[in-house]
Amino acid sequence: MTGTAPQTGDPQRQGVHRGAHDDRLYAGFAVRDGRITAVAATDEELDAHVGPGTTVHDLAGASVVPGLFDAHCHYNHGGMMVLRELVFPSHATLDEVLAAVDAFARELPEGAWVSGGSWGSTLLPQLSSLEARARLDAVSHGHPVHLYDDSHHNAWVNTEGMRVSGMAIDGSGEFPEGTLKDPGTGELLGVLLERATDTVRTHLAQVQAPTPEEHLEFARKGIEVLNSYGVTGIQDALIREADLVTGHALEKAGELTLHISSCLWNPGPGRAGHDFPALKALADELGSDLLRTDFVKLALDGVPPAQTAAFLEPYVASEQWGARHCGHVTMDPAELVGVLRYNCENGLSTKIHCAGDASVRAAIDGFEVMRSEGFTDVRFHIAHGQFVTPADRVRMAELDVVAEISPFLWYPNVIVSAISEVLTEERTAQMHPNRELTDRGVLVAGGSDWPVEPLPNLWLGIAGLVTRADPGGRFPGTLWSEEALTVPEALRAFSLNGAKAARLDDEIGSLEVGKCADFVVIDRDPFSIEPAEIAGTRVVSTWFAGEVVYEAASVEPA
């Protein structure tokens, strides 16, 4: 590459997919100063952009697609997970989890925490006993242990972890809802749901808080991993002060090879130690074109496997919750409208975590009030939104509400299995109505929720949107195959649609003249192979603003 001289991508066999609601194959494109200056349909058109100072890149039969966009990601935590934490698969058995803790704890210095995950939601009944807590204690080698589940909403903590966090193991005193106790003795079981995790997680954050240098290290690793899968843009779905400072430092150092849309975390009332006005002031100071800070993240419920998601109809009857438990929405309507109005008046768009159909209903009710008050220039996202009633699918289209779908729960997997145990298979079989939402004109944007997904491999999500089958083949069958998307629709869900949802589509998401030259060279043409084969896509190289930011050692075109 030569500074300001145009560069061209020129695949010989497969070609360039622009991704802008245009499924034609292009011969190549030209780049100058990090932006696309031409997209050529033929080799002859492309030749017109090649001069004496042009660097020509022959892609040797590979395909090119726009840089992918992950619409729900936590890249700093993902990097920390890779570098610091104990990691085991969500399909691990209890014995396998305990063996992993045993091996990890043996290598730690005295007093250090065993922290990591993710145990599968299907293990929740097995973990909810004093016997299970004793087994965890036995392999902890005296270390405090905190293991999050596959949603990262809930935790399993050993006796030492609760003790050093100041929790009374005998169950005496007041505890938040979601603190599970033994029904006979009243002792804490170590299973903590939703806000019941706050005490342990707050203590853990204090005693094992990353230094500024470690934050940078985690962020660099997160970006490296994302780039390796062809991701050049993300919406970070939960931003705190340290995340802003870290992103700003990377941008100043020229190391930020992602477009980041930051969702400023507002946990709502009752969460001590959180100062949203101060967070917003810092965001106003540090925000930039590359590090956007114009979204707010709220949460209206928990997750279905722990029965903390809010539904209109009851969960399956259980000893713990009874026969009429529906979960509950965490903000009342007036409170939600007040927060939304503040966001809108300050030009902030809003992403709301909604895992059950009752929380979706509550969020849409609030969005409807905002639209009626004339706030049309902001985005509203339903994050996750696996369960949306037919009536609310219509309202999402009418109110221009984004369906931000994450993690990959549109095909059979561990979390889907856990949901079926608490909601019945019939209700679970109607998760993610992505086909209907798309046909109604709702913008569907895909995200990994990494590190909820073990890695931000969006190619698995893309394949699953089309096949509605587990790309890894571990779980048989399909999930509501009538709601499958086409390959072009699935690819747009993880590129242009994500960028549009984050209000970045004027800059990224498709290969169009004037946009940033963010693109991915891959080893296969997703439009000419069986959809299931998309899951095996390997990235040859990832380009950000016309520069290579990831290059595989050796990948042959498939």
C-alpha positions as CSV (number, residue, x, y, z in Angstrom):
1,M,0.0,0.0,0.0
2,T,1.2,3.4,-0.8
3,G,-0.2,6.2,1.4
4,T,-2.9,7.9,-0.6
5,A,-2.7,5.9,-3.7
6,P,-5.9,3.9,-4.5
7,Q,-5.9,0.2,-3.6
8,T,-8.1,-2.4,-5.3
9,G,-9.5,-5.7,-4.3
10,D,-9.7,-8.1,-7.3
11,P,-11.0,-11.6,-6.6
12,Q,-10.4,-14.0,-9.5
13,R,-13.2,-16.6,-8.9
14,Q,-15.8,-15.6,-6.4
15,G,-16.0,-11.9,-6.1
16,V,-17.1,-9.0,-3.9
17,H,-20.5,-8.9,-2.1
18,R,-21.4,-5.3,-1.3
19,G,-24.1,-6.2,1.2
20,A,-26.3,-3.2,0.5
21,H,-29.5,-4.9,-0.4
22,D,-27.7,-5.7,-3.6
23,D,-26.9,-9.4,-4.1
24,R,-25.0,-9.0,-7.3
25,L,-21.4,-10.1,-7.5
26,Y,-18.8,-7.3,-8.2
27,A,-15.3,-7.6,-9.6
28,G,-13.6,-5.3,-7.1
29,F,-13.4,-1.9,-5.5
30,A,-10.9,0.9,-5.0
31,V,-9.9,2.6,-1.8
32,R,-8.2,5.9,-1.0
33,D,-7.4,7.3,2.4
34,G,-9.3,4.5,4.1
35,R,-12.6,5.0,2.2
36,I,-14.1,3.3,-0.8
37,T,-13.9,5.4,-3.9
38,A,-15.4,3.0,-6.5
39,V,-17.1,-0.4,-6.7
40,A,-16.6,-2.0,-10.1
41,A,-18.9,-4.6,-11.7
42,T,-16.4,-5.7,-14.3
43,D,-12.7,-6.1,-14.6
44,E,-12.7,-3.4,-17.2
45,E,-14.3,-0.9,-14.8
46,L,-11.8,-1.9,-12.2
47,D,-8.9,-1.4,-14.5
48,A,-9.9,2.3,-14.9
49,H,-8.9,2.8,-11.2
50,V,-5.5,1.2,-11.5
51,G,-2.6,3.6,-12.1
52,P,1.2,3.7,-11.6
53,G,0.9,4.3,-7.9
54,T,-1.9,1.8,-7.2
55,T,-1.3,-1.2,-5.0
56,V,-3.4,-4.1,-6.4
57,H,-4.4,-7.0,-4.1
58,D,-5.2,-10.2,-5.9
59,L,-7.4,-12.3,-3.6
60,A,-6.8,-15.5,-5.4
61,G,-10.3,-16.8,-5.6
62,A,-11.5,-15.8,-2.2
63,S,-14.7,-13.9,-1.5
64,V,-15.1,-10.4,0.0
65,V,-17.9,-9.3,2.3
66,P,-18.4,-6.1,4.3
67,G,-16.9,-6.0,7.8
68,L,-19.2,-7.8,10.2
69,F,-21.0,-5.9,12.9
70,D,-21.8,-7.5,16.3
71,A,-24.9,-5.7,17.6
72,H,-24.5,-7.0,21.2
73,C,-21.0,-7.6,22.6
74,H,-18.8,-7.1,25.7
75,Y,-15.3,-7.0,24.2
76,N,-13.4,-6.0,27.4
77,H,-15.0,-8.8,29.4
78,G,-14.4,-11.2,26.5
79,G,-10.7,-10.3,26.4
80,M,-10.5,-10.7,30.2
81,M,-12.1,-14.1,29.9
82,V,-9.6,-15.2,27.4
83,L,-6.6,-14.0,29.4
84,R,-7.5,-14.4,33.1
85,E,-10.5,-16.6,33.8
86,L,-11.3,-20.2,34.0
87,V,-13.2,-21.2,30.9
88,F,-15.3,-24.4,30.3
89,P,-18.1,-25.1,27.8
90,S,-21.7,-24.6,28.8
91,H,-22.4,-28.3,27.9
92,A,-20.0,-29.5,30.6
93,T,-21.4,-31.9,33.2
94,L,-21.2,-31.0,36.9
95,D,-18.3,-33.5,37.3
96,E,-16.5,-31.7,34.4
97,V,-17.0,-28.3,35.9
98,L,-15.7,-29.5,39.3
99,A,-12.6,-31.0,37.6
100,A,-11.9,-27.8,35.8
101,V,-12.1,-25.8,39.1
102,D,-9.8,-28.3,40.8
103,A,-7.1,-28.0,38.1
104,F,-7.4,-24.2,37.9
105,A,-7.4,-23.6,41.7
106,R,-4.2,-25.7,42.2
107,E,-2.2,-23.2,40.1
108,L,-3.4,-20.0,41.9
109,P,-1.6,-18.1,44.6
110,E,-3.0,-18.0,48.1
111,G,-6.2,-15.9,48.4
112,A,-6.8,-15.5,44.7
113,W,-10.3,-16.1,43.3
114,V,-11.3,-18.8,40.9
115,S,-13.6,-16.8,38.6
116,G,-15.0,-17.8,35.2
117,G,-17.6,-20.0,33.5
118,S,-19.9,-20.7,31.9
119,W,-22.0,-23.5,33.5
120,G,-25.0,-24.5,31.5
121,S,-28.5,-23.3,32.7
122,T,-29.5,-27.0,32.6
123,L,-27.3,-27.6,35.6
124,L,-29.2,-25.1,37.8
125,P,-31.3,-27.9,39.6
126,Q,-28.1,-29.9,40.3
127,L,-26.2,-26.9,41.8
128,S,-29.1,-25.9,44.1
129,S,-28.2,-28.1,47.1
130,L,-25.9,-28.1,50.0
131,E,-24.3,-31.3,48.7
132,A,-23.3,-29.5,45.5
133,R,-21.9,-26.6,47.5
134,A,-19.8,-29.0,49.6
135,R,-18.5,-30.6,46.4
136,L,-17.4,-27.2,45.1
137,D,-15.7,-26.4,48.4
138,A,-13.8,-29.7,48.2
139,V,-12.1,-28.8,44.9
140,S,-11.5,-25.2,45.6
141,H,-8.3,-25.7,47.6
142,G,-9.2,-22.9,50.0
143,H,-9.8,-20.3,47.2
144,P,-13.0,-18.3,46.9
145,V,-14.9,-19.3,43.8
146,H,-17.4,-17.4,41.6
147,L,-18.7,-19.1,38.5
148,Y,-21.2,-17.4,36.2
149,D,-23.8,-19.3,34.2
150,D,-24.3,-19.3,30.4
151,S,-26.3,-16.0,30.6
152,H,-23.8,-14.3,32.9
153,H,-26.8,-13.2,34.9
154,N,-26.4,-15.8,37.7
155,A,-23.6,-17.3,39.7
156,W,-22.5,-20.3,41.7
157,V,-20.3,-19.3,44.6
158,N,-18.5,-21.5,47.1
159,T,-18.6,-21.1,50.9
160,E,-15.3,-19.2,51.0
161,G,-16.5,-16.8,48.3
162,M,-19.6,-16.0,50.2
163,R,-17.7,-15.7,53.5
164,V,-15.1,-13.2,52.3
165,S,-17.9,-11.2,50.6
166,G,-19.6,-10.7,54.0
167,M,-22.5,-13.0,53.4
168,A,-23.9,-15.0,56.4
169,I,-23.6,-18.7,55.3
170,D,-26.3,-19.7,57.8
171,G,-28.8,-17.5,56.0
172,S,-29.4,-15.1,58.8
173,G,-30.2,-11.5,57.9
174,E,-31.7,-10.0,54.9
175,F,-30.9,-11.2,51.4
176,P,-32.1,-10.0,47.9
177,E,-34.6,-12.0,46.0
178,G,-32.7,-14.7,44.1
179,T,-30.5,-15.8,47.0
180,L,-31.3,-19.6,47.1
181,K,-31.4,-21.2,50.5
182,D,-31.8,-24.8,51.7
183,P,-35.5,-25.4,52.5
184,G,-34.6,-27.4,55.6
185,T,-31.7,-25.5,57.2
186,G,-32.0,-22.1,55.7
187,E,-28.3,-22.1,54.8
188,L,-27.2,-20.4,51.6
189,L,-26.7,-22.8,48.7
190,G,-24.3,-20.6,46.8
191,V,-26.6,-20.2,43.8
192,L,-27.3,-16.5,43.3
193,L,-29.8,-15.2,40.7
194,E,-29.7,-11.7,39.2
195,R,-29.3,-8.9,41.8
196,A,-28.5,-11.5,44.4
197,T,-25.1,-11.7,42.8
198,D,-24.3,-8.0,43.6
199,T,-22.6,-8.6,47.0
200,V,-20.1,-11.1,45.7
201,R,-19.5,-9.4,42.4
202,T,-19.0,-6.0,44.1
203,H,-16.5,-7.6,46.5
204,L,-14.7,-9.4,43.6
205,A,-14.5,-6.2,41.6
206,Q,-12.8,-4.5,44.5
207,V,-10.3,-7.1,45.4
208,Q,-9.4,-8.2,41.9
209,A,-10.0,-4.9,40.0
210,P,-7.9,-4.7,36.8
211,T,-5.3,-2.0,36.7
212,P,-5.5,0.5,33.8
213,E,-2.8,-1.5,32.1
214,E,-4.8,-4.7,32.5
215,H,-7.9,-3.0,31.1
216,L,-5.9,-2.1,28.0
217,E,-4.5,-5.7,27.8
218,F,-8.0,-7.2,28.0
219,A,-9.4,-4.7,25.4
220,R,-6.6,-5.4,23.0
221,K,-7.2,-9.1,23.3
222,G,-11.0,-8.6,22.8
223,I,-10.3,-6.5,19.6
224,E,-7.8,-9.1,18.3
225,V,-10.4,-11.9,18.7
226,L,-13.2,-9.9,17.1
227,N,-11.0,-8.9,14.1
228,S,-10.0,-12.6,13.7
229,Y,-13.6,-13.4,13.0
230,G,-14.1,-10.5,10.5
231,V,-15.8,-8.1,13.0
232,T,-15.0,-4.5,12.4
233,G,-17.9,-2.9,14.3
234,I,-19.7,-3.6,17.6
235,Q,-22.3,-2.3,19.9
236,D,-20.8,-2.7,23.4
237,A,-24.0,-3.4,25.3
238,L,-22.8,-2.4,28.8
239,I,-20.3,0.4,29.2
240,R,-18.9,1.7,32.5
241,E,-16.3,4.4,33.2
242,A,-13.3,2.1,32.8
243,D,-14.5,0.9,29.4
244,L,-14.7,4.5,28.1
245,V,-11.3,5.4,29.4
246,T,-9.8,2.3,27.9
247,G,-11.4,2.8,24.5
248,H,-10.3,6.4,24.4
249,A,-6.7,5.4,25.2
250,L,-6.7,2.8,22.5
251,E,-8.1,5.3,20.0
252,K,-5.4,7.9,20.9
253,A,-2.7,5.3,20.5
254,G,-4.1,4.3,17.0
255,E,-5.0,0.8,18.3
256,L,-8.8,0.9,18.0
257,T,-9.5,-1.2,15.0
258,L,-13.3,-1.4,15.6
259,H,-16.1,1.1,15.3
260,I,-17.7,1.0,18.7
261,S,-21.2,2.1,19.6
262,S,-21.2,2.3,23.4
263,C,-24.3,1.7,25.5
264,L,-24.0,3.6,28.8
265,W,-25.2,1.3,31.6
266,N,-28.1,2.6,33.7
267,P,-29.1,-0.2,36.1
268,G,-32.0,1.8,37.5
269,P,-32.8,2.6,41.1
270,G,-31.6,0.6,44.0
271,R,-28.1,-0.1,42.6
272,A,-25.7,1.6,45.0
273,G,-22.5,3.2,43.7
274,H,-23.7,3.9,40.2
275,D,-23.7,7.6,39.1
276,F,-25.2,7.8,35.6
277,P,-24.9,11.6,35.2
278,A,-21.1,11.2,35.9
279,L,-20.9,8.4,33.3
280,K,-22.7,10.5,30.7
281,A,-20.4,13.5,31.4
282,L,-17.4,11.3,30.8
283,A,-19.0,9.9,27.7
284,D,-19.6,13.4,26.4
285,E,-15.9,14.2,27.0
286,L,-14.4,11.0,25.5
287,G,-16.8,10.2,22.7
288,S,-15.7,10.4,19.1
289,D,-16.7,9.3,15.6
290,L,-14.9,5.9,16.3
291,L,-16.1,5.6,19.9
292,R,-19.8,6.6,19.8
293,T,-21.5,7.2,23.1
294,D,-25.1,7.9,22.2
295,F,-26.9,4.8,23.5
296,V,-28.1,3.8,27.0
297,K,-28.6,0.3,28.2
298,L,-31.5,-0.7,30.5
299,A,-32.8,-4.1,31.7
300,L,-36.4,-5.0,32.4
301,D,-36.0,-8.6,33.5
302,G,-33.6,-11.5,33.9
303,V,-33.4,-14.8,32.0
304,P,-35.9,-17.6,31.5
305,P,-33.8,-20.6,32.8
306,A,-33.6,-18.9,36.3
307,Q,-37.2,-17.9,36.0
308,T,-36.3,-14.3,36.4
309,A,-37.5,-13.2,32.9
310,A,-40.9,-11.7,32.9
311,F,-43.7,-13.5,31.0
312,L,-47.4,-12.9,30.4
313,E,-48.2,-16.5,31.2
314,P,-46.8,-18.6,34.1
315,Y,-43.7,-20.8,34.1
316,V,-44.1,-24.5,34.6
317,A,-45.1,-25.1,38.2
318,S,-42.2,-25.8,40.5
319,E,-41.5,-26.3,44.2
320,Q,-39.5,-23.1,44.4
321,W,-41.8,-20.8,42.6
322,G,-45.2,-22.4,42.7
323,A,-47.8,-22.6,39.9
324,R,-48.4,-19.0,39.0
325,H,-45.0,-17.5,38.8
326,C,-44.4,-15.3,35.8
327,G,-41.3,-13.4,36.8
328,H,-41.6,-9.6,37.0
329,V,-40.7,-6.4,35.1
330,T,-38.0,-4.5,37.1
331,M,-39.3,-1.0,36.4
332,D,-42.8,0.3,36.7
333,P,-44.3,2.1,33.7
334,A,-44.0,5.6,35.0
335,E,-40.4,5.0,36.0
336,L,-39.5,3.6,32.6
337,V,-41.2,6.4,30.8
338,G,-39.2,8.9,32.9
339,V,-35.9,7.3,32.1
340,L,-36.8,7.0,28.4
341,R,-37.8,10.7,28.3
342,Y,-34.5,11.8,29.9
343,N,-32.7,9.7,27.2
344,C,-34.7,11.1,24.4
345,E,-34.4,14.7,25.6
346,N,-30.6,14.3,25.7
347,G,-30.4,12.7,22.2
348,L,-29.7,9.2,23.6
349,S,-31.1,6.1,22.0
350,T,-32.0,3.2,24.2
351,K,-31.4,-0.6,24.2
352,I,-33.4,-2.6,26.7
353,H,-32.7,-6.1,27.8
354,C,-36.0,-8.1,27.5
355,A,-35.9,-11.8,27.7
356,G,-39.6,-12.5,28.3
357,D,-42.7,-11.4,26.4
358,A,-44.0,-9.3,29.4
359,S,-40.8,-7.2,29.5
360,V,-41.0,-6.8,25.7
361,R,-44.6,-5.6,26.1
362,A,-43.5,-3.1,28.9
363,A,-40.7,-1.8,26.8
364,I,-42.9,-1.3,23.7
365,D,-45.5,0.5,25.8
366,G,-42.7,2.9,26.9
367,F,-41.5,3.4,23.3
368,E,-45.0,4.1,22.2
369,V,-45.3,7.0,24.6
370,M,-42.0,8.4,23.4
371,R,-43.0,8.2,19.7
372,S,-46.3,9.9,20.6
373,E,-44.3,12.7,22.2
374,G,-42.5,13.3,19.0
375,F,-39.2,11.6,19.6
376,T,-38.6,10.2,16.2
377,D,-34.8,10.7,15.8
378,V,-33.7,8.1,18.3
379,R,-33.4,4.4,18.1
380,F,-35.1,1.9,20.4
381,H,-33.8,-1.6,20.7
382,I,-35.4,-4.7,22.2
383,A,-32.3,-6.7,23.2
384,H,-32.5,-10.5,23.0
385,G,-36.3,-10.6,22.5
386,Q,-36.6,-14.3,22.0
387,F,-40.3,-14.1,22.9
388,V,-42.5,-11.5,21.2
389,T,-46.3,-11.9,21.0
390,P,-47.9,-11.6,17.6
391,A,-49.5,-8.3,18.5
392,D,-46.2,-6.8,19.7
393,R,-44.5,-7.9,16.5
394,V,-46.9,-5.6,14.7
395,R,-46.2,-2.8,17.1
396,M,-42.4,-3.2,16.7
397,A,-42.9,-2.4,13.0
398,E,-45.3,0.4,13.6
399,L,-43.0,2.1,16.2
400,D,-39.7,1.4,14.3
401,V,-38.3,-0.7,17.1
402,V,-35.1,-2.7,16.4
403,A,-35.1,-6.4,17.1
404,E,-31.6,-6.9,18.4
405,I,-31.3,-10.7,18.6
406,S,-28.6,-12.2,20.8
407,P,-27.0,-14.6,21.7
408,F,-27.5,-17.4,19.2
409,L,-30.8,-18.8,20.6
410,W,-32.5,-19.4,17.2
411,Y,-31.3,-23.0,17.0
412,P,-31.2,-25.9,19.6
413,N,-28.5,-25.5,22.2
414,V,-27.9,-25.7,26.0
415,I,-29.8,-22.5,26.9
416,V,-32.7,-23.4,24.6
417,S,-32.9,-26.8,26.4
418,A,-32.9,-25.1,29.8
419,I,-35.7,-22.8,28.7
420,S,-37.8,-25.7,27.5
421,E,-37.7,-27.2,31.0
422,V,-39.2,-24.1,32.6
423,L,-41.6,-23.0,29.8
424,T,-42.6,-26.2,28.1
425,E,-41.3,-27.4,24.8
426,E,-44.4,-25.9,23.0
427,R,-43.7,-22.4,24.1
428,T,-39.9,-22.7,23.6
429,A,-40.6,-24.0,20.0
430,Q,-41.7,-20.4,19.1
431,M,-38.6,-18.5,19.9
432,H,-37.2,-15.8,17.6
433,P,-39.8,-15.0,15.0
434,N,-37.1,-13.5,12.8
435,R,-38.9,-14.3,9.5
436,E,-42.1,-12.5,10.5
437,L,-40.3,-9.6,11.9
438,T,-38.2,-9.2,8.8
439,D,-41.3,-9.5,6.5
440,R,-43.1,-6.8,8.6
441,G,-40.2,-4.4,8.0
442,V,-38.6,-4.6,11.5
443,L,-34.9,-4.1,11.5
444,V,-33.3,-7.4,12.7
445,A,-29.7,-7.0,13.9
446,G,-27.7,-9.9,15.2
447,G,-25.3,-10.1,18.1
448,S,-23.2,-12.7,19.9
449,D,-23.4,-11.3,23.4
450,W,-19.8,-12.4,23.8
451,P,-18.7,-13.7,26.2
452,V,-22.2,-15.3,26.6
453,E,-21.3,-17.0,23.4
454,P,-17.9,-18.6,24.0
455,L,-16.4,-16.7,21.1
456,P,-17.8,-14.0,18.7
457,N,-17.9,-16.3,15.8
458,L,-20.7,-14.6,13.9
459,W,-20.5,-17.1,11.1
460,L,-22.2,-19.6,13.4
461,G,-25.0,-17.2,14.0
462,I,-25.4,-16.4,10.3
463,A,-25.6,-20.1,9.4
464,G,-28.1,-20.8,12.2
465,L,-30.4,-17.9,11.1
466,V,-30.7,-19.7,7.8
467,T,-30.8,-23.4,8.9
468,R,-32.3,-23.0,12.4
469,A,-30.1,-26.0,13.3
470,D,-27.1,-26.2,15.6
471,P,-24.1,-25.4,13.5
472,G,-21.9,-27.6,15.7
473,G,-24.2,-30.6,15.4
474,R,-24.2,-31.3,19.1
475,F,-28.0,-30.7,19.4
476,P,-30.3,-32.4,16.9
477,G,-33.3,-31.0,15.0
478,T,-34.3,-27.5,14.2
479,L,-36.0,-24.7,16.1
480,W,-39.0,-23.1,14.3
481,S,-37.6,-23.6,10.8
482,E,-40.5,-21.6,9.3
483,E,-38.8,-18.5,10.8
484,A,-35.5,-19.0,8.8
485,L,-33.9,-16.1,7.0
486,T,-32.2,-16.2,3.6
487,V,-28.4,-16.1,3.3
488,P,-28.4,-12.4,2.2
489,E,-30.8,-11.5,5.0
490,A,-28.7,-13.3,7.6
491,L,-25.5,-11.7,6.4
492,R,-27.1,-8.3,6.5
493,A,-28.3,-9.0,10.1
494,F,-24.7,-9.2,11.1
495,S,-23.4,-6.3,9.0
496,L,-25.6,-3.5,7.5
497,N,-28.5,-4.0,9.8
498,G,-26.3,-3.9,12.9
499,A,-24.6,-0.8,11.7
500,K,-28.0,0.8,11.0
501,A,-29.3,-0.2,14.4
502,A,-26.3,1.6,15.9
503,R,-26.8,4.6,13.7
504,L,-23.5,4.0,11.9
505,D,-24.8,2.9,8.5
506,D,-23.6,6.1,6.9
507,E,-20.1,5.0,7.7
508,I,-20.0,1.2,7.7
509,G,-22.0,-2.0,7.1
510,S,-21.7,-2.2,3.3
511,L,-19.2,-1.7,0.6
512,E,-20.4,1.6,-0.9
513,V,-18.7,4.6,-2.3
514,G,-17.8,7.0,0.5
515,K,-18.0,4.5,3.3
516,C,-15.1,3.3,5.4
517,A,-13.1,0.5,3.7
518,D,-13.9,-2.2,6.3
519,F,-14.1,-5.6,4.7
520,V,-13.4,-9.2,5.2
521,V,-11.7,-11.7,2.8
522,I,-13.1,-15.2,3.5
523,D,-12.4,-18.7,2.2
524,R,-15.8,-19.4,0.7
525,D,-18.7,-17.8,-1.1
526,P,-21.6,-17.9,1.4
527,F,-24.1,-17.4,-1.5
528,S,-23.0,-20.5,-3.5
529,I,-22.6,-23.2,-0.8
530,E,-25.0,-25.1,1.4
531,P,-26.1,-22.8,4.2
532,A,-24.8,-25.2,6.9
533,E,-21.3,-24.8,5.4
534,I,-21.3,-21.1,6.3
535,A,-20.6,-22.1,9.9
536,G,-17.1,-23.3,8.8
537,T,-16.1,-20.0,7.2
538,R,-12.5,-19.0,7.9
539,V,-11.3,-15.5,7.7
540,V,-8.3,-15.0,5.4
541,S,-7.9,-11.3,6.3
542,T,-9.8,-8.4,8.0
543,W,-9.4,-4.9,6.8
544,F,-10.2,-1.7,8.8
545,A,-10.1,1.7,7.1
546,G,-8.2,0.1,4.2
547,E,-5.5,-1.5,6.4
548,V,-5.0,-5.1,7.3
549,V,-5.7,-5.7,11.0
550,Y,-5.9,-9.5,10.9
551,E,-4.3,-12.0,8.5
552,A,-4.5,-15.8,8.9
553,A,-1.3,-17.7,8.6
554,S,-2.6,-20.0,5.8
555,V,-6.1,-20.4,4.5
556,E,-7.0,-22.1,1.2
557,P,-10.2,-21.1,-0.5
558,A,-12.9,-23.7,0.3
